[in-house]
Amino acid sequence: MQQRRQTNNSNNNNNSGLTFCLLLLVTCFATASASLIPHGTQQFFELQSKVRLEQLNAEQSTSEEVSYTFETKLRVNSVWSKDDQQLLEIHLSENRVRAPGKAKAQLKERVISSLPDRPFYIALVKGQPEQVIAHTSRDQSLLNLERGIASLLQLRLSSSSESELDVSGHCRVKYNVKSPTSVVKTKTDCALWDLRVNDHPEQALSVSQHSREQVEYELTSAGTLLRAESTETHRLTLAAKPDAGSLVRGNLRLQHVAQGDEQVQQLEHSTLEAAIESLLEWYRVFPLEADVDGAIGELKEQTLQEQFEKNVKQLKAEDVGKSSQALTFVQLLPLARIKKQPQLLELLESHFHMSSQLADLLGAVQTYEAHNATFAHFFRGRGTTPESVDRLEKYLQSLAVATHPQREIIEHLFDLVQQEKINAKHSNLRDSVLQTLATLTRQSGFDVNDPLLQQIRDHLLDGLATSKDPDLYIRALQNLRDPLTIDELLKQATQSEQPKLSVAALQALKSFPASSYATSHRQKFESIFYQRQRRFDSSARTIALDVLLDMRPSAEQLGQLLDYLASNDRQFEIKTYLLQKLRMLAEICPRFRAMFRTALLQRDHVNNYNVLGQKGLTTVLTRQLSQSPAFNETLLSTQEVYQGILKRGSVEFLLHAGRDQASSFKLGVYTAGLGSLVGDGDADDGNDRIPADDELQGEETVTAGMEISVQGAQLRPLIFFTGQTELMGHVWGGSASDSTPAYQATTLAQDHEQYIVLASGATLHWRVLGARSVDLNGKVGFSLWNRNAQTEIQQNTGSAVLSHVSVGFTYAKLEQDFTLTHEPKLSLQADLDFYSGIKLCMQLQRPEQLLTYSNVRSVYLQNVEKTYAKHLRLTTTHKSAGLTFALNQKNNEMCNMIFANA
């Protein structure tokens, strides 16, 4: 190189020269390294594959390691080569596997003597592995290992980003050439890292996975392979609890040891295809992409009958609402899913006294075998008893929460709703079948052109138009949530002369994602809320408002809502609802809070006590039920009051995962016509000359009922009473004054299963199952003499999540089982005093709760001369203090007035 000069021109010339030299060097290097294994040579390598199963939480981790290491020596012969094509013959020898011992610094090692002493072959084209030629008797696990070895030979010698196919399937790959002898490859988004068998559509009830792999290559100056080392990490967690899960690390290292002295005998064929063909008497050709080794996910030998009898104590009726029943439920479920109809029928017949719990379990199974067994046992034509119908309804309610039902189940339910005999004899069962059919159709994610979806949609729309019970079909359309039914539901909401149907249609529309609506839909919701064309029931208006707010109003639209607060509309409960809803959203969303404050400051006619101090009793609030280290759960409570009486209320439990949330349980209560029993709370307001919207339709029938939604699936409503005669029978008889169960069931929550193939070819199986056992009961006391009433609703919930991870191959396996159990409880007490005026006091309490986390990690050395097992156990608990939720200042004042003389 010429001596360096201190001028810009000479610098430019010098830099150009250096660039040219580097390009020339890389070009020469790339040409020289067309083969990582020199043609016609014999090379010796050592292969080490190590897999570790670690704790996620560093505070919970122990110093003891749960891992296995497989080691073998490779003799690699280049037995055929021509131009840029090559065939490698690889022999494995001195195979052994080891794991950490039960004492520190101790290792347990086993020699693998059962591994066949037969070579396998790798075909390379243009220096890249394309096929593996393996013996037909090789097991799946060993074949995947051979594919993993072949994948380590896949290398590009230029910095680039592209897609590659290897043992982990198609992957996004990025190469970074650090020097002529050092290359780093980063792999992401591999197809075989996400082989999902089951998954939950609600992200908050699903899982989170982060996977990454990096391969480092060390080469000689001639471009031959010295070392290839893959390091990968798979972080598997619950979406709703990121600190609960598993961390799997894999390391696969291929290290060059020496070059052999033996002369390698070459296959005498003119083409690579011919050379491969000569091996096919005992060998087969396989692609690089691995296949799952199903043996990793197989259940241990056990029968469902034995396991059920072993856990009978945890499945008793008195244990509904406890975490022990939820945990037993998810432990039995994997076994039940692989059983046939005769075995499930035998279980039903031998445990008839536990038919209620079995109905819940079989609904969660979601197989056609379980479906047929349930109907064969409970639905026997003329021999069907009322108790059997109740059990069949429980099965359908559990099935409605399913996320991956077999198509045959939906087809059978559709056939059933079209049969006249079930429609005539069992009206409640017909309702439950219809709601479950609609929910399962939505959960199945059928293509929009699927004939079954079209037939079910048409059936529901026809029923809505012709049935004498249209609200049944409105609820079904709410469960279906098909965008093609929105216009028909809006027609019902805006044109129906029955407030009951208008409210039901709007409830169905509220269940749709806000993204389903266009500008024309917004205008119709605004027309309902602002009553631009006619008057609507107050419940219809508040639901329309909910949809408008879900659609994220602009600053102008928010301003219109605020202006409404200062209007002459005398519906103070609706104004109170709007104001509390806006304040609640402002607490949750910083962006909305800024827009809300700005809009208020621009409106002096609204931003004053006379407008913002609304006198209604309606309450809208959200409260944090629990947070990390427990699950992040909130409560959304809406209590719409009319004439001092709860007209429509709901309490909804929301599970959060980042920005995603899922409704786990929703309880709704509705009443009508009760104002005549307690008097008009607004009678003293002489200025209120405009009649309430609810009074426009004339006298209402006295009625009350309960609506329950489990994970978004609307169940058949429960009617408490219809008519004043039936109500007075409850009042004088005191039949509601004792605690009465309203809903008791154990249903599936998390439901996830997937496989991951590691770089070593090892298969990872991950299954997550969660369940909630709910015991909802309540009682009502009513005194016409003292003119007061007391209501108490108690919800006991037992929750359990069970995660099982197993990873390994034929001779070693790691397992992790962790469980999360907790028992959140909630009580709502409402006291109504209508002796002089109307005073309503509500108290919402959550007692102390305990979250228990149990974790067992295990390592097994198997299929060796002397098997070995090691287990590490860990249990931690977290206690959350009980608390009473503050509702609002007006409720506090009412409580003080009611209990002033207590």
N, C-alpha and C positions, 0 to 999 in steps of 0.2 A: 504494500500500500504506500502511495506517495506520502511525503511528509506533509503534515497538516498546515494549511495556510490560514491567515487571519482575515480573510475577505469573505463577504457574503456569497460571492459566486463560487469560490472554492468550497465553502461549507455546503452549498447546495449540491455541487458535483460530488462531494464526498458522501453526503447522505444518500444520494441516488445510487452511488456505488455500493454502499452498505446494504441498501434495500435489495439491490439486484443480487448481491451475494447471499443474503438470507433467503430470498426466493429460490435461488438456485440450490441452496443447501436443503431447503424443505422439499423441493422437487426431487432431488437426488435421494433424500431420505424416504420419501413416499414411494419411489420406484424400488428402492432396496428392500422396503418393508412390506412388499406385496404379500408376504406370507410370514405370520408370526412363528410358524414352525417350518424351518428350512426343508425344502423338498428332498425326499429320499433319505432323511435322517431319523435317528431315534433320540428322543428326549425324555428325561425323567423329571417329574414334578411331584410336589407334595400338595395335597388338597386338604384344607381344613374348613369345616362348616360349623359355626357356632350360633346357637339361637338362645336368647335370654328373654325371660318374662319378668318385667320389673313393675314395681309399684308406681303409680302416677304421682302420688303425694310424697314429696321428699321427707316430710315429717313422719309419715307412716312407714317409710321404707326401713327394712332391716339390713344389717350388714351381710346377712347370708344371701347367697345368689341362687336363683333358680334358673338353671340352664342345662344344655347338653352340647357336647362337642363331638363331631364325627370327623375322623381322620383316615386318610387312605393315601397310598402311593400310586402314581399314575406312570405307566410306560406308554409313551405316545410314539407311534410309528407312522411315518408318512409313506403309505403303501401304494399310492398312485398320485401322479401329478402331471399336469400338462398345461402350459401357458399359465392362466390365472385360475385354474381349477385344481382342486386337491382333495384327497380322501385320507382321513386320519383314522388309524386303528388305535383304540385306547384300552389298556388292561388295568384293572383295579387289583391291588394286592395289599396285604397287611392292614385289613380294615378293622377299625376299633371305634368304640364309642365310650364316652365317659361323662360323668356328672359330679357336681360337688357332693361330698360326703356329709354325713350328719354331724360330724365334728369339724371345727374350723380347720382350714388348710388341708383338709383330707379330700382325696378324689377317689371316686369309684369308677374303675375302668373295666370294660368287657370287650373281649375279642369277638368279632363277628365271623363265624365260621360257615354260616349258611348262605352267604352271598355267592352266587354262581361264578365260577371261574371262566367266564366267557367274555370276550371283548365286545365293545360296541364301536360304532363308526360315526364320524362326522364328515359330511360333504360340504366343501367350501367352494364358493364361486365368487371370483373377483376379491378373494381374500375374506369373504364374509360367510359365516356358517348359514346353511340353508336347510339342511335336513339332518336328522339323527337316524341311523340304521341300527336297530336294537333287536335282540333275540325275542322271539315271540312269547317266551315263558317268563319274561321279566315282569315283576309286579309294577303297579302304577307308580308307587313311591320311588322305586329305583329308576324307572324310566324318566321321571321328572328330574331326578338328580343328574342324569346324563344330559338332559336338556339344559340344566343349569350350567354344567361344565361347558357345553357348546356355546352358550350365550356369553360366557366370559371371553370368548375369542372374537366377539363382534366389536370391531374398533374402526373408527374413521380417523384419518390423520390430518384433518383440517377443522378449524373452529367453525362450527355450524350448528343450526337448530333444525331438527327434522323428526320424522316419525320412523320408528324401528319396530320390528317384530322379534321378540325373543321369548324366553321361558315365561315371562309375565304378560305375554300378549302384546298388542300394539301399545307403544309408549311414546310420549313426547320426550325427545332426547336433545341434550345440548352438550356439544363437545368444546372443551377448552384445551388447546395445545399450549402447554406451558413452556415446553422446550422440545428439541428433537427426540428426547428420550422419556418425556413425561407428558401424559395426557390424562385429563379428568373428564369423565362422562357423568352427567346428572340426568336422572330419569324421574319423570312425573307422569301422573294421569295414566298409569298402566291399566289396560282393560281387565286383567285378572287380579287387580287389587280391589275390585268392587263387584264381585259376583254375588248379587243379591238374590236370595231365594224369597224372602218376605221383607217388606218394609212398610212403615207406617206413613201415610200421606201427610199427616200433621207433623211438621218439623219439630215442634216442642215435645212430641212423643216418640221421636225417632232418635237417631244416633248421629254422632259426628266422627269423622275419620280424617286423619292427616297422615299421608304416606309419602315417603321420599327415599330415593336410593342414589348413591354416588359410587362410581367405579373408578378406581385409580389404576393406571397402567404405567409400568416401568419397563422400558425397552433397552436393548443394547444399541450401540451406535450403528449396528447393521440392521436394526429394526426388528430383531427377533424378541420374543417375549421373555422377560425376566420375572415379572410379577403382575398379577391382576387381582385386585382386591375390591370386593363389593361390600358396602356398608349401607344397611337400610333400616328405617324406623317406621313403625306403624303405631300411631296413637289412636286408640279406640275408646270413645267416651260416650256417655249419655248426653244428648243435646241439652237437656234441662239441668244437668249437673256435670259440668265439664271436669270436675275433680274426681269423678267416679268412673273407673274404666280400667283399661289395660294398656301397657306399653310393651311392644314386642320389638326387639332389636335382632337383626341378623347380620352375620359377618361371614363372607365366603372368600377364602384366599387361595389362589393358585400360585405356588412358588416354584420357580425353576431350580433344580438341584444339580443336574449334570447332563452332559450329552453322552449317549450310549456309544459303545464301540462296535456293537454288532452291525453287520450289514443287513439292511432292511430289504426283505424280498418284496419285489414289486408285483402288483397284479397286472398281467399282460392283457390289457384291453385298450382299444383306441379311444374310447370316450368315457367320460365319468358315468354316464347312464349305463354303459355296458359293465363297468366295474361294479356298480351298485347291483345290477341285475344278477351278477354272479354270486351274490351273497343271499339272495332272497329265498333259498330253499329253507333256511332256518331263521331268517331275519325278516323284519318288516321295516318299511320306511315311515318315519314319523315327522311331523312338522316341529319347529322349535317351540311353539306355543304349548304350554303344559295343559294337562287335564287334571281336574280335581281328584284327589285321593279321598273317596267317600268314606273310607274306613276311619279317618280321623274324626268324623262327626257322628259315627255310629253310637247309639245308646248302649250302655252296658246291659248285659243279660239280666232282665228282670221283667216280671209280668205286671200289667196294669192292675189286675185283681189283687195281687200281693201288696203292691204299693198303696192301693186304695185302703185296704184293710189295715195296713200299718198306720195310716194317717186318719182313721175314722174319728178319733178324738178331736182333731182340729177342724173337722167339717160339720160339727153339730150346729143346729140352728141357733143356739145361744152364742155361738162364736162369730156370727155374721157381724161385720163391722170391726173385726179385729185383724191385725196384721198376720197372725198365725194362720188364719183361713186363707188369706190372700197368697201367702207364701206356699202353702200346700197346693193351692190351685195351680200356680205356675210350675211347681215341681211335677205334678201329674200330667200337665198338658202335653209335653213332648211324647210321652208314652201313648197317650190317647190318640194322638194324630196318626200313629202308624197302625192302629188296630182296625180290624174289619168289622162289618156289621154284626155277625154272630157273637163276637167277643164283647162288643159294646152292649148288645141286647142282654147277654148273660149278666153283665155288671148291673144293668138297670133292674133286672128281675131279682137278683140276689140281694140288692140293697134298696128295695122299694121304699123303705122308711127314710131314705136320704135322696128321694127323687128330686127334691127342689135343688139341692146342691149339684146333683148330676146333670140337671137341665142346664144350669149355668156353665158347667164344665164342657158339655157337649156342644153348646152354642159357640164356645171359643175354639173348638176343634176345627170347624169350618170345612170338613170333608163331607163328601156325599155319603160315605159309609156312616158317619155319625148322624147325618140328617135322616137317612132312612131308618136307622135304629130308633131314633127319637120318635118319629111319626108312627112307626110300627108298634111301639110300646104305648104311646099315649093316645093315639087317634085310631080308635077301633070301630068306627062306624056307629051302630046303635049302642054298642057297649061302652061308648065314651062317656065318662062321668064328669061332673063339674070340676072335681079335683084334677082330673087328667087334663082338662082344658086349661086350667090355671097353670099346670106344669108346662104345658105346651107353649103357653104365652111367655113363661119365664125363659124357655129355650129360645124363642123368637127374639125376645128383648136382648138376650146375651148375644145371639147371632147378629143382631143389628149393629153391634159395635165392630163386627169383623171387617178386616181390611183386604182380605184376599180369598173370598169364598169361591168355591168351585162353581163353574157356570151351570152345572146341572141343578144346583140348589136353587138358583134364581129361576130357571125354567120350571122347576116343580112348583115353586111358590106362585108363579104367574098362572100356571094351570089351575092352581087351587083357588085363586081369587075369582076365577071365571066360572067356578062350579056353583050352581044355585043352592045346593044342599048346605054348604058351609055358610053361605050368605043368609039363608033363612033360619038356620038352627043356632048358629053361634056368631052373633053380631060382634061381640067383643073380640073373638078369635079372628074374625074377618078383618077387623080394624088392625089388629096386631100384625097379621100376615101382610096386609097392604103396606103398612109403614115399614116393615122389615124389607119387603120387596123393593120399595123405592130407595131405601138407604143402601142396600147391597148393590143395586144397579149403579148408584153414584160411586160407591167405593171401588167398584170393579174397573172404572175408567174405560168403559166401552168406547169404541170409535163412534163418531157422530153418525156414521152411516150404518152402524150395526143394526141388523133387522130386529133383534131382541129389544134393544133400547127404543127403537121406533115404535114397536108394538106396545111396550109398557107405557111410553109417553102418551100414545094415542088413547090407550085404555083409561089413563088417569084424566085426560082432558075430556073424554066422552063422559066419564063419571061426574066430573065437575058440572057439565052442562045438563045432564039428564037425571042425576041422582036426587032422591029426596033428602039426602044427607050430604050436601056438598062440602061441608067443613071437613069431613073425613078425607075427601080427595084433595082439599087444600093442604092439609097436613102432609099427605103423601107427596104432593108437589114440593112442599118445603123440604122434605127429606131427599127428593130427587135432585133438586137444584139444577135443572136443565135450563140453560139460557133461552132455549126456544119456547119456554113456557112463561117467560116474564111478561109478555104483552097480555096474555090471558089473565094472569094474576092481577095485573094493573087494572084491567077492565073490571074485575071483581071488586077491587079496592075502591075504584072511583064511581062505579055505577050501581053497585048492590044497594038495595033499599034496606037491607038488614045490617045494622051496625056490627052484629056478631060476625058476619061473613066478611065485611070490610076489614075489620080488625084482624081476622085470621089470615086474609090474603096479604095484608101488610106485614104480619109476622113472618109469613113465608118469604116475602120479598126481602125482608131484613136479613135472612139467613144467607142470601147470595153475596159473593164478594163484591165490594164496591166497584171493582173494575168491570163488572158485568153491565153497568149502566151507562147510557149515552146522555147527551144533553137533553134530548126529548123526554127521557125518563125523569131527569131532575125537575123539569118543568111540571110534570104531573105530581111529583112528591111535594113540590112547593105549593101547587094548587090545593092539595089536601091540607097541608099545615096552615096556610094562610086563609083557607076557606074562600078561595076566589070565585068558585062557581056555586057551591052550596055548603051547608054546615055538615060537619063530620063529628063522630063520637070522639071524645077527648083522648081515648086510648089510640084511636087511629091517627090522630094528629101527633101524639108524642112518638109513635113508631115511625111515622113519616119523617119527623125531625131527626130521629136516630139515623135514618138512612142518609139524609142530607148531610149530617155531620160526618158520617163514615166516608162520604164522597169528597171530603176535604174542601170545605168552602173557600172561595177566594176572599180577598179583603172586602170586596163589594158585597158579596153574598153574606159575609159575617156582619157587615154593617146593617143589612136589611133585617137580620135576626135581632140585632140590638135595638133597632128602631121599633120592632114589634113590642119590646118590653114596655115602651112608653105609649103604646096604642091604647084605645078605649075598649079593647077586648076585656070582658069581665071574668074570663077564665083564669083566675089567679093561680090555680094549681098548675096549669100549663106553663104560665110564665115562670113560676117557681121551678118547674122541671127544666125549662130552657136555661135559666140562669145557673142552676146547680150543675147542669151538664157542661156548660161552657167553662165554669170554674174548675170542674174536674179535669177536663181536657187540658186546660191551661197548666194544671199541676203536673200532668204527665208529659206534655210535649213542649219543649222550650220554644220551638218555632211558632206554635199556635199561641203560646203565652205572649210573645212579643206582638203578634198581630192583634190579639185580643186587647192588650193594653193600648196599643195605638188607636184602635177603633173606638175605645171608650173615651180616650182623651179628645177625640174629634167630635164628641157628642155630649154636650153639656146637658141636653134635655134627657139623657139616659144616665149619665154619670152623676147621680145624686141619690141620697138616701131614700127619697120618696119612690124611686123606681127600683133601686137595687135592694131595698128592704122588703122584698115580697112577703105577703102574709100567708102563703099557702103552706100546707103540711107535707106536701110531696117531698120525697128525699131521693137524691141520687148521689152515690158516693162510691169510692173505691178505697180499699184498705189492704195493707200488706199483711198477709197471713203468716208467711214464713220466708226466710231468705237464707243465703249461704251461711253456714255449711249445710243447711237443710235445702230442700227444693225451693225455688223462687215461685211462690204462689201468691196470688192476690184474690180478693173478694170484690165482686161488683154487685152492688145492691141498688135496686130501683123499687121504690114504693110510691105508686101513684094513688093519691088519696082523693076521694070525692065525698063531700058532706061528712068529713071526719072519719069515714070508713075506708079501709083499704080496698080499692077497686081492682087494682092489678099490681102485683108485686113480683119481684124475682130476686133470687140470690144465686149468683153464678161464681163458680170457682175456676180460675184461670191459671194454667201452668205456663210459665215463661221460659223461653230459651233465646237469649239475646233479644232481637227485635221480633221474634216469632212468639206466638201464644196460641194455646189450645184450650178450649172449654172442656174441662173434665167432668163437670156435673152442674146442672142448672135446675133449680126448683122454682116453679112459678105458681102463684096462687091468684085466682080471680073470683070476684063476687059481683053480684048485681041485685038491685032492689032492696038492699039492707038499710038504706037511709030512712025508710019509713018506720023502722023499729027504734031508731035512736034519735030521730028528729033532725031537723035541718040545721046544721052548724052555722049556716050563714043567714039565718032568719033575722038576726038583729041588724043586719046590714041594710038599712033602708035605701041606700044608693044603688044597690044591685038590682036594677030593673030588667036587665037582659037575662032571659032564662038560660040555664046551663045547657050546653049542647046535648048532654045526655038525656035531658028532659023532653027534647023535641019529638022523640019517638013514642011518647006516651008512657004509661006505666009498665015497668019492667017486671018480669017474672023473678021472684026471689030464687037465687041460685048461688052456688059456690062450688069450686072444684080446684084441682091441682094438676099442673102440667110439669112433666119431668123430661129432661133431655140429658142423655148420657153420651158424652163425647160428640155432641152435635147431632145425635140421632134422637128425633122427637118420638116419645112413646105415646101410647094411647092415654088420653087424659083420664084422671080419676074424678068422678063427680061425687061431691059430699052430699048434696041435697038439691032437689028441684021442687020449688013451690013452698009456700009458707006453712002448709000443713006438715010437710016432712021436716022442715026446720024446727017448728014448735015441738014436734015429737022428740027431737034431739035435746031441745032446751029443757022440757019438763022431765024427760027420762034420764037426762044426764049421761047419755050414751057416749058423748065425746069428751067427758071430763077425765076419763082415764087415758093413760098413754096408749096410743094405737099405732101400730106399724103402718106406714104409708108406702114404703119401698124398702125391700130387703133383697140384695143381690150381690154376687161377686162377678165382676166383668173384667174383660181383658183390657189392658192399657197399652204398654209397649209390646210390640210384636215384630221382632227383627231377626233375620238370619242371613248370613252371608259367608262366602269363602274368599280367602286371599291366598295367592300363590307367591311364595318368597323366591328370591333369586336362586337359592339352593334347590328349588323345586319342592321344598317342604310345603305342605298344605296347612293353612290356618282356618279354623272353623270358629265362627262367632255367633252366639245366639243370645238374644236379650228378650226376656218376657217379663211383663209387669202386670199387676192386677190390683183392682180396688174393690174392697168389700165394704158395702155401704148399708148402714142401718139407719133409716130415716123414720122418726116417729114424732107424734105430736098429740097435744090435747087442748081442748077449748072449754073454758068455763064461762057461762053466760047467766047473768042475773037480771031479770026484768024488774024485780023489787028494788034492788040497790042501783039499778041502771048502770051496770058496769060489765066488762068482759075481760077475760084473760086468755091469752094464747101463748103456748110454749111449743117451739119446734126444736128438736134435738137431732143433730146428725153426728153419728159415730162412723168414722172411716178408718179402715185398716188397709194400709198400702204396702206393697212389696214389689221389689224389682230383683230379678235373678239374672245375672250375666254369666255365661259359660264360654270360656276361650280354651281351645285345644289346638296345639300346633306341633308338627313333627313329621316323622316319616316312619318307615317300618320298624326301626330299631330303637327309636327314642321318641318321647312325647312329653310336652309340657302342658299343664292344665291350670286354669284359674277359675274359681267359682267365687263370685262376690254377691252378697245380698244386701239390699237396703230395705229396712222396714221402719215404718213409723205409723202413728195412729192420731192423725189430726182430728180434733172434735170441734164442734161449733154449736152454740145454743142461741136461739133468738126468742126473746120474751117480749110480748106486746101487751100493754095494759090500756084499756079504753074506759074512760069515765064520761058518761053522757047524762049525769044527774043534773048538772047546771052548765049548759054549754057543752062543748066537746073537747076533751083533752086526750091526747094519744101519746103514750110513752113507750119507746122501743129500746131494749137493751140487748146488745150483741156481745157475746163473750166467747173467748177461746181459752180453754184450760191449758195447763202445762202439757207439753208433748216431748217425746223422746225419739230421736233418730238413731238407729243402730246400724252400723256398717260392719259386716263380717266378710273376711277375705281368706281364702285358702288357695295357696299356690303349691303345685306338685310337679315333680319330675319322675318319669318312668323310663327305665331301660328295659326293653322288652324284646322278645324273640331272640334272646341270647341264652347262653348256657345257664346263667344264674341271674334271674331278674332282680331289679332293684327299684325302690320307690322312696321318695322323700317328700314330706309335707311341711309347709310353713303356714301357721295360722295367725290371724290378727283380727281383733275386734275393737272397735272404738264406738263411743256414744256421744251424742250432742243433745243437750237439754235446752228447750226453749221455754221461757217463763210464760205463764198464763197472763192474759190481759183482757181488759174490757175496752171495746172500741168506742172512741168518741164519734158521735154521729154529726150533730150540728147544734148550734146554740138554742134554736127553737125547741128541739127535742129535750135538751137539758132543762129548759124552763118548764116544759110540760111535765117532766118527771118530778121536778121539785114541787109542782102544784099538786100532783096526784098523791105523792107520798109525804106531803107536808105533815099530815096528822097520823101517819102510820106509826 
